Amino acid sequence: MFRLLLSFLLLSVFSVSSHAISVRRSLDLSCQYVVPLQGRFINNHIKPLKNEREIEKRTIKNFIEKLDNAKVYLLKSDVKRIETLLKGIIAKTKNKNCKNIRMAQEIFKERAKSRIDFIKKYLKDPKFKLDRKMEFVFDSDDRKYPVTEQVARSFHQKYLHFQVASHVAADDTEAEAKAKVIRTYDRFLKEINSVTDKDLLTYYLDAFTASFDPHSDYISNDDLEEFRVSMGLSLEGIGASLSSQDGFTVIEQLIAGGPASRSGKLRPKDKIIAVKQIKKKPFSKKLVTTENVNVVDMKLRDVVKKIKGPKGTLVGLTILRKEDTGNKTFDLVLVRDKISLEESAAAIHYIDKEVKGKKQKIGLINLPSFYSDGRANGRSASKDMKRLIAEAKSKNVDGLVFDMSTNGGGSLDDAVTIAGLFFKTGNVVMQSQKGAGADSGDGRALADKDPAVDWAGPLVILISRISASASEIVAGTLKDYKRALIVGGDHTFGKGTVQQVAPLGGGLGALKTTISKFYVAGGKSTQHGGVESDIVFPSIYSTDDIGEKTLDYSLPPSEIKSFLSPDAYVYKGPNAWKPVKKSIITKLNSSSQKRIASSEDFKEIMENKEKAKKKGKLIKISEILEKDNEGDNEDGKSAKIGKDKKEKRPDEMSATERAKHKKEKYLERADVQEALNIMSDYIVAH
């Protein structure tokens, strides 16, 4: 499945290459095109195809997961049958023989039809009653395919209680909930029966490309259009990057400035389990709500279509969240909007402090992404950063805190330019070249050539595990030059690869291919390990399920010879800057850890993480039904109402009110406050 996770993607190109399949008419994907597409992908991918048998094994595994990613239909014996059918599939496709792919689908369809017959009978049984005490582990990584039909049905019964409970939590009666679940399975069976050979070849090619690394994809023509819209900054919706995991639609990242981010209610790893449309009656203030549609097990593409919509319209979401004490569900309503570049752009705040009778002024710059509209005179992250640093200098700030803790990446050119704002001239990042060997060091170095040092004073960079790609380049290189003190979560996301998206033409979609690794100036790849903090804070994102190293078939980390540039350093004059010494880090870390130990906010984060770790991935029906009322009502107002006042939701506020609210919430964050405290200590030590 094509994952709508664009901000973690460091793109080197988005164009039709000279090797694109050249066609004048629209084509349907068929078996004859599979081999050329596989060949083109292999030729461009960073990793040479040395073991076709291993790639085939991975491809078959991926294909089976696409048929039944939650392991709720197929038996172990079915999986064995499909594996036997698809053995030698790469060789078969070379002979334009793809019939076994359809045969594998028929095995799945037969099993699914049998199970759905059982499901309908089970739910229609008058004896059925929602079991509020039921609990089970849904995560497919912690389960094997069932050996017998009896075992499979036993698990599915628990899963059905979860599905019914999800509807009841959204205010349906138990009878209404059962009816909706049955309709969901009827739709699913209809979808299975309507799967075309084109669909199956899409599954196969996606399974094949994903067997090389987690960021390579075959993008169908429909998904390619979705990609273009998203990259064009004209997408109207809630402003969130979504993925499909184990049948759930999962929020991967909130896009700064979007409705989801502005609401203050959502966060990464939240699961969207139901969607409803809310419309205003013509010439009336009354709202009309459609049926709350359960989207568990629904294709990501179809979920996205339900969530997207014109600016100003309303959409209701039911959210399932894993909390320290278990799982909880809540509803909220969002007003769809266009993503505002202004609200997602770099912003600066000035913080005044007094330490031992001496006044300090700290500039806090928050950069949510490395944006660029691509035009010569257009707006970009690097231009905004340069402007904000100049403003900070005019206000005589004593230090700068540069926050990239929610920055998922973006423009490579802007990353190089922004890193160069803090030293004289020199190398920033090297992109490996396939022909020279991925880890040979004989790659293409990108350097800052502007001799100006825009900021030579103390610099602290705040990161987390959701800081990825371009933000890792900036943080990693400035750490290597000892130009900045890195603080925050244990390390960044750990994505050290570059992808190329090349349309194929003729309606055949596109290939997204990992074409190279990148290395920061000290010679290390950020792959897996990311950029480690010099001073570590407890973070809700520092968990085992966030990071490149958790993804299937992620490429291994590597290292090349350092390519730091001596010309980056300035020892005398107005542009001189002091390298960060280990002794300073030790001293600042000691003070920071004392504050963290006495902080109630950090204590709560650590306690919640420990509780969640002990609880594991267990789902309890009782927790699904214990609905949280902190979401939003259909009229757009907060459901959490005090005795004397109603709290406005951000979408109801004026631009001025929203900016103030956003700033207050941002400055309340424990990691932001501690980064400012560290900078205050750094100024004294500097």
C-alpha positions as CSV (number, residue, x, y, z in Angstrom):
1,M,0.0,0.0,0.0
2,F,1.3,3.4,-0.9
3,R,1.9,5.3,2.3
4,L,0.9,8.9,2.4
5,L,4.0,9.9,4.4
6,L,5.5,12.7,2.4
7,S,7.4,14.6,5.0
8,F,9.8,11.8,5.8
9,L,10.7,11.6,2.1
10,L,13.9,13.3,1.0
11,L,13.4,13.7,-2.7
12,S,16.2,14.2,-5.2
13,V,13.9,14.4,-8.3
14,F,10.3,14.4,-9.3
15,S,10.4,14.1,-13.1
16,V,10.2,11.7,-16.0
17,S,13.7,10.3,-16.6
18,S,15.0,9.4,-20.0
19,H,14.4,5.8,-19.2
20,A,10.7,6.2,-18.6
21,I,8.4,3.9,-20.5
22,S,7.4,6.0,-23.4
23,V,3.8,5.8,-24.5
24,R,1.3,8.1,-26.2
25,R,-1.9,6.4,-25.1
26,S,-3.2,5.5,-21.7
27,L,-2.3,1.9,-20.7
28,D,-3.7,-0.5,-18.2
29,L,-1.1,-2.3,-16.1
30,S,-0.8,-5.8,-17.4
31,C,1.7,-8.7,-17.1
32,Q,3.7,-7.6,-20.1
33,Y,4.8,-4.4,-18.3
34,V,5.9,-6.1,-15.0
35,V,9.4,-7.2,-16.2
36,P,10.3,-3.8,-17.7
37,L,9.2,-2.1,-14.5
38,Q,11.1,-4.5,-12.3
39,G,14.2,-4.1,-14.4
40,R,14.1,-0.3,-14.3
41,F,13.6,-0.4,-10.6
42,I,16.6,-2.7,-10.0
43,N,18.8,-0.6,-12.3
44,N,18.1,2.6,-10.3
45,H,18.0,1.2,-6.7
46,I,21.0,1.8,-4.5
47,K,21.2,-1.9,-3.5
48,P,22.4,-4.3,-6.3
49,L,20.2,-7.4,-6.8
50,K,22.6,-10.1,-5.5
51,N,20.2,-12.7,-4.2
52,E,17.0,-13.0,-6.3
53,R,15.8,-15.9,-4.1
54,E,15.8,-13.7,-1.0
55,I,14.0,-10.8,-2.8
56,E,11.4,-13.3,-4.1
57,K,10.9,-14.7,-0.5
58,R,10.4,-11.1,0.8
59,T,8.1,-10.3,-2.2
60,I,5.9,-13.3,-1.4
61,K,5.7,-12.4,2.3
62,N,4.8,-8.8,1.4
63,F,2.1,-9.9,-1.1
64,I,0.5,-12.2,1.5
65,E,0.5,-9.3,4.0
66,K,-1.2,-7.1,1.4
67,L,-4.0,-9.8,1.1
68,D,-4.4,-10.2,4.8
69,N,-2.2,-7.7,6.7
70,A,-4.0,-8.2,10.0
71,K,-3.9,-12.1,9.9
72,V,-7.6,-12.3,10.4
73,Y,-8.6,-14.4,7.4
74,L,-5.9,-16.8,6.1
75,L,-4.9,-20.0,7.9
76,K,-1.4,-21.2,8.1
77,S,-2.2,-23.8,5.5
78,D,-3.6,-21.1,3.1
79,V,-0.3,-19.2,3.5
80,K,1.7,-22.4,2.6
81,R,-0.5,-22.9,-0.5
82,I,0.1,-19.3,-1.6
83,E,3.8,-19.6,-1.0
84,T,3.9,-22.7,-3.2
85,L,1.9,-21.0,-5.9
86,L,4.2,-18.0,-6.0
87,K,7.4,-19.8,-5.8
88,G,9.5,-18.8,-8.8
89,I,7.2,-15.8,-9.5
90,I,10.0,-13.5,-10.6
91,A,11.1,-16.0,-13.2
92,K,7.4,-16.6,-14.3
93,T,6.8,-12.9,-14.8
94,K,9.8,-12.8,-17.1
95,N,7.8,-15.2,-19.3
96,K,4.8,-13.0,-19.0
97,N,3.1,-15.5,-16.8
98,C,1.2,-13.8,-13.9
99,K,-1.7,-16.2,-13.6
100,N,-0.5,-17.6,-10.2
101,I,-0.9,-14.2,-8.7
102,R,-4.6,-14.4,-9.5
103,M,-4.7,-18.0,-8.2
104,A,-3.3,-16.7,-4.9
105,Q,-6.0,-14.1,-4.7
106,E,-8.6,-16.8,-5.2
107,I,-7.4,-18.7,-2.2
108,F,-7.8,-15.5,-0.1
109,K,-11.2,-14.8,-1.6
110,E,-12.4,-18.3,-0.8
111,R,-11.3,-18.1,2.8
112,A,-12.6,-14.6,3.3
113,K,-16.1,-15.5,1.9
114,S,-16.3,-18.5,4.3
115,R,-15.2,-16.3,7.3
116,I,-17.7,-13.6,6.4
117,D,-20.5,-16.1,6.2
118,F,-19.5,-17.1,9.8
119,I,-19.3,-13.5,10.9
120,K,-22.8,-12.6,9.7
121,K,-24.2,-15.7,11.4
122,Y,-22.4,-14.9,14.6
123,L,-23.5,-11.3,14.8
124,K,-27.1,-12.1,13.8
125,D,-27.4,-14.7,16.6
126,P,-29.9,-13.4,19.2
127,K,-27.6,-14.7,21.9
128,F,-24.8,-12.3,20.9
129,K,-24.1,-9.7,23.6
130,L,-21.2,-7.3,23.7
131,D,-18.6,-8.7,26.1
132,R,-17.2,-5.7,28.0
133,K,-14.6,-7.8,29.8
134,M,-13.1,-9.2,26.6
135,E,-9.4,-8.4,25.8
136,F,-7.0,-9.5,23.1
137,V,-3.8,-8.6,21.2
138,F,-4.6,-7.4,17.8
139,D,-1.1,-6.4,16.6
140,S,-0.2,-8.9,13.8
141,D,3.5,-8.8,14.7
142,D,2.6,-10.5,18.0
143,R,0.4,-13.2,16.4
144,K,1.0,-16.1,13.9
145,Y,-1.5,-17.2,11.3
146,P,-4.0,-19.6,13.0
147,V,-3.5,-23.3,12.4
148,T,-7.2,-24.3,12.4
149,E,-10.4,-22.7,11.5
150,Q,-11.6,-23.0,15.1
151,V,-8.6,-20.9,16.3
152,A,-9.2,-18.4,13.6
153,R,-12.9,-18.0,14.4
154,S,-12.1,-17.7,18.1
155,F,-9.9,-14.7,17.4
156,H,-12.3,-13.2,15.0
157,Q,-15.1,-13.3,17.6
158,K,-12.9,-11.1,19.8
159,Y,-12.2,-8.8,16.9
160,L,-15.9,-8.5,16.2
161,H,-16.5,-7.4,19.8
162,F,-13.9,-4.7,19.3
163,Q,-15.6,-3.6,16.0
164,V,-19.0,-3.5,17.6
165,A,-17.6,-1.6,20.6
166,S,-16.0,1.0,18.3
167,H,-19.5,1.8,17.0
168,V,-21.1,1.8,20.4
169,A,-18.4,4.2,21.6
170,A,-19.5,6.5,18.7
171,D,-23.0,6.5,20.3
172,D,-24.7,3.7,18.3
173,T,-26.9,1.2,19.9
174,E,-25.6,-2.4,20.0
175,A,-28.1,-3.4,17.3
176,E,-27.1,-0.5,15.1
177,A,-23.4,-1.3,15.7
178,K,-23.9,-5.0,14.7
179,A,-25.8,-3.9,11.5
180,K,-23.0,-1.5,10.6
181,V,-20.3,-4.1,11.1
182,I,-22.2,-6.6,8.9
183,R,-22.5,-3.9,6.2
184,T,-18.8,-3.3,6.5
185,Y,-18.1,-7.0,5.8
186,D,-20.6,-7.0,2.9
187,R,-18.7,-4.1,1.3
188,F,-15.4,-5.8,1.9
189,L,-16.6,-9.0,0.2
190,K,-17.9,-6.9,-2.7
191,E,-14.4,-5.3,-3.0
192,I,-12.7,-8.7,-2.9
193,N,-15.0,-9.9,-5.7
194,S,-14.2,-6.8,-7.8
195,V,-10.4,-7.0,-7.6
196,T,-9.0,-6.8,-11.1
197,D,-5.8,-8.2,-12.5
198,K,-4.5,-4.6,-12.6
199,D,-5.1,-4.4,-8.9
200,L,-3.3,-7.6,-8.2
201,L,-0.3,-6.6,-10.3
202,T,-0.2,-3.3,-8.3
203,Y,-0.1,-5.4,-5.1
204,Y,2.7,-7.5,-6.6
205,L,4.8,-4.7,-7.8
206,D,4.4,-2.8,-4.5
207,A,5.4,-6.1,-2.7
208,F,8.4,-6.4,-5.0
209,T,9.7,-2.9,-4.5
210,A,9.1,-2.9,-0.8
211,S,11.3,-6.0,-0.5
212,F,14.4,-3.9,-1.2
213,D,13.8,-1.2,1.5
214,P,10.8,0.4,3.3
215,H,10.8,3.6,1.3
216,S,10.6,2.2,-2.2
217,D,7.2,1.8,-3.8
218,Y,5.3,1.1,-6.9
219,I,2.8,4.0,-7.0
220,S,-0.4,3.3,-8.9
221,N,-1.8,6.0,-11.2
222,D,-4.5,6.9,-8.6
223,D,-1.9,7.2,-5.8
224,L,0.4,9.2,-8.1
225,E,-2.3,11.8,-8.4
226,E,-2.6,11.9,-4.6
227,F,1.1,12.4,-4.4
228,R,1.1,15.3,-6.9
229,V,-1.7,17.1,-5.0
230,S,0.1,16.7,-1.7
231,M,3.4,18.0,-3.0
232,G,1.6,21.0,-4.6
233,L,0.5,22.4,-1.2
234,S,-3.0,22.7,-2.6
235,L,-4.5,19.8,-0.6
236,E,-7.7,20.6,1.2
237,G,-8.3,18.4,4.3
238,I,-7.3,18.0,7.9
239,G,-3.5,18.3,7.4
240,A,-2.1,14.9,8.5
241,S,0.2,12.3,7.0
242,L,-1.5,8.9,7.2
243,S,-0.5,5.3,6.8
244,S,-2.2,1.9,6.9
245,Q,-1.0,-0.5,9.6
246,D,-2.7,-3.8,10.6
247,G,-6.0,-2.6,9.1
248,F,-5.9,0.7,11.0
249,T,-5.5,4.2,9.5
250,V,-2.7,5.7,11.6
251,I,-1.7,9.3,11.9
252,E,2.0,9.5,11.2
253,Q,2.5,13.2,11.4
254,L,0.5,16.4,11.9
255,I,1.3,19.0,9.3
256,A,2.0,22.3,10.9
257,G,-0.7,24.9,10.3
258,G,-3.3,22.3,9.4
259,P,-6.6,21.8,11.2
260,A,-5.4,18.6,12.9
261,S,-2.4,20.3,14.3
262,R,-4.3,23.5,15.3
263,S,-7.0,21.4,17.2
264,G,-4.4,20.4,19.8
265,K,-6.3,17.1,20.1
266,L,-4.4,14.7,17.8
267,R,-0.9,13.3,17.9
268,P,1.2,10.8,16.0
269,K,0.2,7.1,16.3
270,D,-3.5,7.9,16.9
271,K,-5.7,5.5,15.0
272,I,-8.8,6.8,13.0
273,I,-11.5,4.2,13.4
274,A,-14.5,6.0,12.1
275,V,-15.4,9.0,9.9
276,K,-18.6,10.9,9.5
277,Q,-19.6,13.9,7.2
278,I,-21.2,16.9,8.8
279,K,-23.0,19.5,6.6
280,K,-25.0,22.6,7.3
281,K,-28.5,22.8,6.1
282,P,-29.1,25.4,3.4
283,F,-30.2,28.7,5.0
284,S,-29.9,27.2,8.4
285,K,-27.4,26.9,11.2
286,K,-28.5,23.3,11.9
287,L,-26.0,20.5,11.1
288,V,-26.8,17.3,9.3
289,T,-24.6,14.3,10.2
290,T,-24.2,11.3,8.0
291,E,-23.6,7.7,9.3
292,N,-20.4,7.3,11.2
293,V,-18.6,4.9,8.9
294,N,-16.2,2.4,10.5
295,V,-12.9,2.6,8.5
296,V,-11.1,-0.3,10.2
297,D,-9.8,-2.6,7.4
298,M,-10.8,0.0,4.8
299,K,-8.2,0.8,2.1
300,L,-6.1,3.9,3.0
301,R,-7.0,5.5,-0.3
302,D,-10.8,5.2,0.5
303,V,-10.3,6.5,4.0
304,V,-8.4,9.5,2.7
305,K,-11.2,10.3,0.2
306,K,-13.7,10.4,3.2
307,I,-11.5,12.7,5.2
308,K,-10.6,15.1,2.4
309,G,-13.0,17.8,1.3
310,P,-13.4,21.4,0.4
311,K,-12.2,24.2,2.7
312,G,-14.7,25.2,5.3
313,T,-16.6,21.9,5.5
314,L,-16.7,19.7,8.6
315,V,-15.6,16.2,9.1
316,G,-16.0,14.1,12.3
317,L,-13.4,11.5,13.4
318,T,-13.5,8.8,16.0
319,I,-10.0,8.2,17.4
320,L,-8.5,5.3,19.2
321,R,-5.4,6.2,21.2
322,K,-3.0,4.0,23.2
323,E,-2.6,5.7,26.6
324,D,-0.6,4.9,29.7
325,T,-3.6,3.3,31.4
326,G,-4.8,1.5,28.3
327,N,-6.7,2.5,25.1
328,K,-9.3,5.3,24.9
329,T,-11.6,6.5,22.2
330,F,-12.9,10.1,21.6
331,D,-14.7,12.1,18.9
332,L,-13.7,15.4,17.4
333,V,-14.8,17.6,14.6
334,L,-12.4,19.4,12.3
335,V,-13.0,22.2,9.8
336,R,-11.3,21.3,6.6
337,D,-8.8,23.9,5.3
338,K,-6.0,24.5,2.9
339,I,-2.6,24.1,4.6
340,S,-1.5,27.6,5.4
341,L,2.2,28.2,4.5
342,E,2.2,31.0,6.9
343,E,1.2,28.9,9.9
344,S,3.7,26.1,8.9
345,A,6.5,28.5,8.3
346,A,9.5,29.3,10.5
347,A,8.6,31.4,13.5
348,I,10.6,33.1,16.2
349,H,9.7,33.8,19.9
350,Y,11.8,36.0,22.3
351,I,12.2,34.8,25.8
352,D,13.6,37.1,28.5
353,K,15.4,35.6,31.5
354,E,17.3,36.8,34.5
355,V,20.2,34.8,35.9
356,K,22.1,36.0,39.0
357,G,21.0,39.5,38.4
358,K,21.9,39.5,34.7
359,K,19.3,39.8,32.0
360,Q,19.2,37.4,29.0
361,K,17.3,37.5,25.7
362,I,16.9,34.1,23.9
363,G,15.6,33.7,20.4
364,L,13.6,30.5,19.9
365,I,13.1,29.6,16.3
366,N,10.6,26.8,15.4
367,L,11.0,25.3,12.0
368,P,8.2,22.7,11.3
369,S,9.5,21.6,7.8
370,F,12.1,22.4,5.1
371,Y,9.6,24.0,2.7
372,S,10.3,25.5,-0.7
373,D,7.9,26.5,-3.5
374,G,10.6,25.8,-6.0
375,R,10.6,29.3,-7.7
376,A,13.7,31.5,-7.9
377,N,12.0,34.3,-6.0
378,G,9.6,32.1,-4.0
379,R,9.4,31.5,-0.3
380,S,11.6,28.9,1.3
381,A,12.7,27.7,4.7
382,S,16.2,28.9,4.2
383,K,15.1,32.5,3.3
384,D,12.8,32.7,6.3
385,M,15.6,31.4,8.6
386,K,18.0,33.9,7.3
387,R,15.5,36.7,7.9
388,L,14.6,35.6,11.4
389,I,18.3,35.3,12.4
390,A,18.9,38.8,11.2
391,E,15.9,40.0,13.2
392,A,17.2,38.2,16.3
393,K,20.6,39.8,15.9
394,S,19.0,43.3,15.6
395,K,17.3,42.6,19.0
396,N,20.6,41.6,20.5
397,V,19.7,38.1,21.5
398,D,22.3,36.3,23.6
399,G,21.6,32.8,22.2
400,L,19.4,30.9,19.7
401,V,17.4,27.8,20.3
402,F,16.6,26.1,16.9
403,D,13.6,23.7,17.3
404,M,13.4,20.9,14.7
405,S,11.7,18.5,17.1
406,T,8.6,18.1,14.9
407,N,10.4,18.6,11.6
408,G,10.0,15.6,9.3
409,G,12.2,16.9,6.5
410,G,11.8,18.3,3.1
411,S,14.0,20.3,0.7
412,L,17.6,19.1,0.5
413,D,18.8,22.4,-0.9
414,D,17.3,24.3,2.0
415,A,18.9,22.0,4.5
416,V,22.3,22.7,3.1
417,T,21.7,26.4,3.1
418,I,20.4,26.5,6.6
419,A,23.3,24.5,8.0
420,G,25.6,27.0,6.3
421,L,24.0,29.9,8.2
422,F,25.9,28.9,11.3
423,F,29.5,28.5,9.9
424,K,31.6,30.1,7.2
425,T,31.9,27.7,4.2
426,G,32.2,24.0,3.8
427,N,30.7,20.6,3.2
428,V,27.3,19.7,4.7
429,V,26.2,16.4,3.2
430,M,27.4,13.8,0.8
431,Q,25.0,11.8,-1.4
432,S,26.4,8.4,-2.4
433,Q,26.6,7.3,-6.1
434,K,25.5,3.8,-7.0
435,G,28.1,3.3,-9.7
436,A,30.9,4.2,-7.3
437,G,29.6,1.9,-4.5
438,A,27.1,3.0,-2.0
439,D,29.6,3.2,0.9
440,S,32.8,4.2,-1.0
441,G,32.7,7.9,-0.1
442,D,33.1,8.7,-3.8
443,G,29.8,10.6,-3.9
444,R,28.5,14.0,-4.5
445,A,29.2,16.5,-1.7
446,L,26.8,19.4,-1.2
447,A,28.4,22.4,0.4
448,D,27.6,25.9,1.7
449,K,29.5,28.4,-0.3
450,D,28.3,31.6,1.3
451,P,31.1,33.0,3.5
452,A,28.7,34.9,5.8
453,V,28.2,33.5,9.3
454,D,24.6,34.7,10.0
455,W,24.8,33.6,13.6
456,A,28.0,33.1,15.5
457,G,26.7,32.9,19.1
458,P,25.6,30.0,21.3
459,L,23.3,27.6,19.4
460,V,21.1,24.8,20.8
461,I,19.2,22.5,18.5
462,L,16.1,20.7,19.9
463,I,15.3,17.3,18.2
464,S,13.1,14.2,18.8
465,R,12.6,10.8,17.1
466,I,10.2,12.4,14.6
467,S,12.9,14.7,13.4
468,A,13.8,13.1,10.1
469,S,15.7,13.4,6.8
470,A,16.6,17.1,6.1
471,S,16.5,17.9,9.8
472,E,18.9,15.1,10.5
473,I,21.3,16.5,8.0
474,V,21.3,19.9,9.6
475,A,21.5,18.6,13.2
476,G,24.1,16.0,12.3
477,T,26.4,18.3,10.4
478,L,26.3,21.1,13.0
479,K,27.1,18.5,15.7
480,D,30.0,17.2,13.6
481,Y,31.4,20.7,13.3
482,K,30.9,21.1,17.1
483,R,28.8,24.2,16.1
484,A,25.7,23.3,18.0
485,L,24.6,21.6,21.2
486,I,22.0,18.9,20.3
487,V,19.3,18.4,23.0
488,G,15.9,16.6,23.3
489,G,14.8,13.0,22.6
490,D,17.4,10.2,22.6
491,H,18.0,10.5,18.8
492,T,16.3,11.5,15.5
493,F,14.3,9.2,13.3
494,G,17.2,7.6,11.6
495,K,16.4,7.9,7.9
496,G,19.5,8.3,5.9
497,T,18.3,7.6,2.4
498,V,17.2,9.6,-0.7
499,Q,14.3,8.6,-2.9
500,Q,13.5,9.4,-6.6
501,V,10.0,9.5,-7.8
502,A,9.7,9.0,-11.6
503,P,6.4,8.9,-13.4
504,L,6.2,6.1,-16.0
505,G,3.8,7.8,-18.4
506,G,0.8,6.3,-20.1
507,G,-1.2,6.0,-16.9
508,L,1.1,3.3,-15.5
509,G,1.8,5.3,-12.3
510,A,5.4,5.8,-11.0
511,L,8.3,4.2,-9.2
512,K,9.6,5.6,-6.0
513,T,13.1,4.3,-5.7
514,T,15.8,4.6,-3.0
515,I,18.7,5.8,-5.1
516,S,21.3,6.7,-2.5
517,K,22.4,7.2,1.1
518,F,23.4,10.5,2.5
519,Y,26.2,11.1,5.0
520,V,26.7,14.1,7.3
521,A,30.0,15.9,7.3
522,G,31.6,13.8,9.9
523,G,31.2,10.7,7.6
524,K,28.4,9.0,9.4
525,S,25.1,8.0,7.8
526,T,22.1,8.9,9.9
527,Q,20.5,5.6,8.9
528,H,19.0,3.7,12.0
529,G,20.9,5.6,14.7
530,G,19.9,9.1,13.6
531,V,21.6,12.0,15.4
532,E,22.1,11.5,19.1
533,S,21.4,14.2,21.6
534,D,24.2,15.6,23.7
535,I,21.7,16.1,26.5
536,V,18.7,13.7,26.6
537,F,15.2,14.5,27.8
538,P,12.3,12.0,28.4
539,S,10.1,12.1,25.4
540,I,6.8,10.6,24.4
541,Y,8.3,9.8,21.0
542,S,11.3,7.9,22.4
543,T,9.7,4.5,22.0
544,D,10.7,1.3,20.3
545,D,8.1,1.6,17.6
546,I,9.3,4.9,16.2
547,G,12.4,5.0,14.0
548,E,13.8,3.8,10.7
549,K,15.4,0.7,12.4
550,T,11.9,-0.6,13.2
551,L,10.9,-0.8,9.5
552,D,11.1,-4.0,7.5
553,Y,14.1,-4.3,5.3
554,S,15.6,-1.0,6.2
555,L,19.1,-0.6,4.7
556,P,22.0,-1.0,7.2
557,P,23.9,1.9,8.6
558,S,27.4,2.7,7.2
559,E,30.2,5.2,7.5
560,I,32.6,6.9,5.2
561,K,35.7,9.0,5.7
562,S,35.0,12.4,7.3
563,F,34.8,15.3,4.8
564,L,34.6,18.2,7.3
565,S,35.9,21.5,5.8
566,P,38.5,23.5,7.7
567,D,37.1,26.7,6.1
568,A,33.9,26.3,8.2
569,Y,35.7,27.5,11.3
570,V,36.2,31.1,12.2
571,Y,38.5,31.9,15.2
572,K,38.9,35.7,15.1
573,G,36.7,38.7,14.2
574,P,33.0,39.4,14.3
575,N,32.1,36.0,12.6
576,A,34.1,33.9,15.1
577,W,32.3,31.1,16.8
578,K,33.3,28.8,19.6
579,P,33.2,25.0,19.0
580,V,31.1,23.1,21.6
581,K,33.5,21.4,24.0
582,K,32.9,18.1,25.9
583,S,33.5,19.9,29.2
584,I,30.7,22.3,28.4
585,I,28.3,19.4,27.5
586,T,29.1,17.6,30.7
587,K,28.5,20.7,32.8
588,L,25.2,21.6,31.1
589,N,24.0,18.0,31.1
590,S,24.5,17.8,34.9
591,S,22.4,20.9,35.5
592,S,19.8,19.7,33.0
593,Q,19.4,16.3,34.6
594,K,18.8,17.9,38.0
595,R,16.0,20.0,36.6
596,I,14.5,17.0,34.8
597,A,14.6,14.9,38.0
598,S,12.5,17.5,39.8
599,S,10.1,18.3,36.9
600,E,6.6,17.1,37.3
601,D,6.1,17.3,33.5
602,F,9.0,15.0,32.7
603,K,8.1,12.7,35.6
604,E,4.6,12.3,34.1
605,I,6.1,11.4,30.7
606,M,8.4,8.8,32.2
607,E,5.6,7.3,34.3
608,N,3.3,7.1,31.3
609,K,5.9,5.4,29.1
610,E,6.6,2.8,31.8
611,K,2.9,2.0,32.2
612,A,2.5,1.7,28.5
613,K,5.5,-0.6,28.2
614,K,4.2,-2.9,30.9
615,K,0.7,-2.9,29.4
616,G,2.0,-3.9,26.0
617,K,-0.4,-4.1,23.0
618,L,-3.4,-5.5,24.8
619,I,-6.8,-4.1,23.7
620,K,-9.6,-4.1,26.3
621,I,-13.2,-3.7,25.1
622,S,-14.0,-1.9,28.4
623,E,-11.5,0.8,27.5
624,I,-13.0,1.3,24.1
625,L,-16.3,1.9,25.7
626,E,-14.9,4.4,28.2
627,K,-15.2,7.2,25.9
628,D,-13.2,10.4,26.5
629,N,-15.2,13.6,26.3
630,E,-12.3,15.9,25.5
631,G,-13.0,15.9,21.8
632,D,-15.2,18.3,19.9
633,N,-18.9,18.3,19.4
634,E,-20.5,18.5,16.0
635,D,-21.1,22.2,16.4
636,G,-17.4,22.7,16.5
637,K,-17.3,23.5,20.2
638,S,-15.2,21.8,22.8
639,A,-17.0,19.1,24.7
640,K,-14.8,19.6,27.8
641,I,-16.8,22.5,29.4
642,G,-16.1,24.0,32.8
643,K,-18.8,25.2,35.1
644,D,-18.4,28.9,34.3
645,K,-17.0,29.0,30.8
646,K,-16.7,27.3,27.4
647,E,-13.2,26.9,25.9
648,K,-13.0,28.0,22.3
649,R,-11.5,25.5,19.9
650,P,-8.7,26.9,17.7
651,D,-10.8,26.8,14.5
652,E,-13.3,29.2,16.2
653,M,-10.6,31.7,17.1
654,S,-9.6,34.8,15.2
655,A,-6.2,34.7,13.5
656,T,-4.8,36.8,16.4
657,E,-6.4,34.6,19.1
658,R,-5.2,31.4,17.3
659,A,-1.6,32.7,17.1
660,K,-1.6,33.6,20.8
661,H,-3.1,30.2,21.7
662,K,-0.6,28.4,19.5
663,K,2.3,30.3,21.1
664,E,1.1,29.6,24.7
665,K,0.7,25.8,24.0
666,Y,4.0,25.6,22.3
667,L,5.9,27.4,25.1
668,E,4.2,25.2,27.7
669,R,6.0,22.1,26.3
670,A,8.5,20.6,28.8
671,D,11.1,19.9,26.1
672,V,10.9,23.5,24.8
673,Q,11.3,24.9,28.4
674,E,14.2,22.7,29.1
675,A,16.0,23.7,25.9
676,L,15.6,27.3,26.9
677,N,17.0,26.5,30.3
678,I,20.0,24.8,28.8
679,M,20.6,27.8,26.6
680,S,20.4,30.1,29.6
681,D,23.1,28.0,31.3
682,Y,25.1,27.9,28.0
683,I,25.1,31.7,27.8
684,V,26.6,32.0,31.3
685,A,29.2,29.3,30.4
686,H,29.9,30.8,27.0
